[in-house]
Amino acid sequence: MPSHTQTGPRAATGTVSIPRIVGAPTGEQPRPLSAAARTIHEALGVPMTALPGIEAEDPGYVREHSRALNELIDGRPAPCGPAGVLAGHLDAAGWGDGAASVPPAFPGLWERGDVPALDACGLEALEAEWRRRMDAGAWAPAAAALRREVGFAAAWRDILGGDFDATGRGAEYTRGMEVFQASRWLGARTLLGLVGARGGGVYLDVLGGDGYVWRLLQAERGAAAPRLALVRHSGLSADGFAGGELPARLAAAAARVHAAEPGAWVLAVGDADASGAAAAVLLRREGGALAASPARPLSAEALARLARLPGAAWHQPGAGFGAPAAFGDALVVTNDVSPHMFTRAGAWGFPTREDARRLSRSFHEGAFDGVLFAYGTHHVDDMGAALREGFAVVRPGGTVVVHDFFDEGPAGQWFHRIVDRRSKTGHDFPHIGPVQMAAHLLRAGFRDVRLHEIQDPFLFVCAPGEGRARELALGYIMGMYGLEQGFPHGVDELEDAIREILTYPEVGELPVFGEDYVYIPRRAVVAVARRPAEGEAPRSEADRALARTLAGLFRRDPDALAAALDLPESVRRYWFAPDGRRWGIAPAEREDFLAWTDSLRAS
């Protein structure tokens, strides 16, 4: 599928294909890295891999899923999941009321209407209300992570609120996010998968803001429901079952599925024809009895889409139902330093307020199955301390994921050239790059450290014919980054800036502004690591090799390295800062890391 680059200023077309990586490799071949990631990987020898992104998804699915997630978060039924694909079967059976997924519950500690009053509370009163509501709600596994003996109001007084409070750009961010809630689902879903949330458990989103990652997880659950068992049956044709009766074998298979998951659907699929299409019958449990739709054709594309759904799986005769639910029963605790974000996160889920560098003050040792640092990691001014705290609160064998952007890459440049210079509060923060992530993770005691580049784009979709995608996209970006006063000439100027900066021509990812669909590419750097399990060696051979590579870099003379690599000034100023930091690592931290790697050799 070709990439639509739309090079003309503010070009828009009625139908725009989903862009994909130009010449994207298939199978197990490595995917191409962006220019910034490739320099780290090839020139410095630090191993990085690019994970699958938008090119791995069906274009129609990307559009439909983006819109469906947004509608579910907004509290509206959406045609998605099995219901979206099987709408014809539902209509034929008179089950049209089930053709849309029901919006998932967002079990917040309080209602959105309570937020203004909570904002006005004193800290002691806010703590008392927070405790009362967590004890009365369904968040017991999350509340169990808290050190209940802590005086949280006093702890909150110690925490600075950052630039996302009521006097900063918190209000603009909130308004911008509400324009299109699901814009970052692809990156967030990748991060949730990496941290292990598909298997259930309790997770800490350290820089969780207003609960965005939790909202997307719940919406993904709603979009995947109900769970679906696909059963192959050779005796099924366009005329229905041979003999006209539901075969006992299928009835038994459905009974096994419903014993494991009473609300699941069963789809009986006949033999495929030359095109891959097959007749199919949908079976649902209704009032204790099994009901069947008329036989309807199902295309090969539709069958493939069903099989890829998170809650769907082929059912083997005699076996139980093996399809995992989308993200199981995973819970995400939304932490943030901002009081503005704390009260808003509580309207969606379970909020906490703690400094990333002091997590063990509020949370028990080993309380979480995974810990996520994302969408604001560069606001943490001591990443080494934060990751040591992350190590303390994740269970043995649990996972930590760290996410940020390359300073020298397009997403980092967006912050430096646009958000810092034109937003209400500025944004003068260096980002956390892969070298810094890896060094701090290793030094904090994590093992199996892996570095990836992921696609983390903005996606905006409206209903066909509405023609509002561009309006949604630019309104979201303007509000999310607090840019109203920085773009006095309006959204045309903002679009020009996006087209100029947020573009990755080396991998064929360029902004697309269509009438019903907008795609704004971003790539992020992600590190994944584990706290060693009980009895497990503290590090792997790959960790030792990575530590040696980093130590070798720290021992290199920066001027000689820059000359050897012929580094442009646009890269050098981020790698080698005037204050002596190299790749974000301060001199004292480098000396500590070198002493540690020397001790590894000695052992």
Buried (B, 14 or more C-beta within 10 A) or exposed (E): EEBBBBEEEEBBBEEBBBBBBBEBEEEEEEBBBBBBBBBBBEBBEBBBBBBEBBBEBBBEBBBBBBBBBBBBBBEEBBBBBBBBBBBBBBBBBEBEEBBBBEBBEBEBBBEEEBBEEBBEBEBEEBBBBBBEBBEEBEBEBBBEBBBEEBEBBEBBEEBEBBBBBEEBBBBBBBBBBEBBBBBBBBBBBBBBBBBBBBEBBBBBBBBBBBBBBBBBBBBBBBBBBBBBBBBBBEBBEEEBBEEEEBBEBBBEBBEBBBEEBEEBBBBBBBEBEEEEBBBBBBBBBEEEEBBBBBBBBBEEBBBEBBEEBBBBBBBEEEEEBEBBBBBBEBBBBBBBBBBBBBBBBBBBBBBBBBBBBBBBBBBBEBBBBBBBBBBBBBBBEBBBBBBBBBBBBBBEBBBBBBBBBBBBBBBBBBBBBBBBEBBBBEBEBBBBBBBBBBBBBBBBBBBBBBBBBBBBBBBBBBEEEEBBBBBBBBBBBBBBBBBBEBBEEEBEBBBBBBBBBBBBEBBBBBBBBBBBBBBBBBBBBBBBBBBBEEEBEEBBEEBBEBBEBBBEBBEEEBEEBBEEBEBEEEBBEBBBBEEEBBBBBBEEBBEBBBEBBEEBEEE
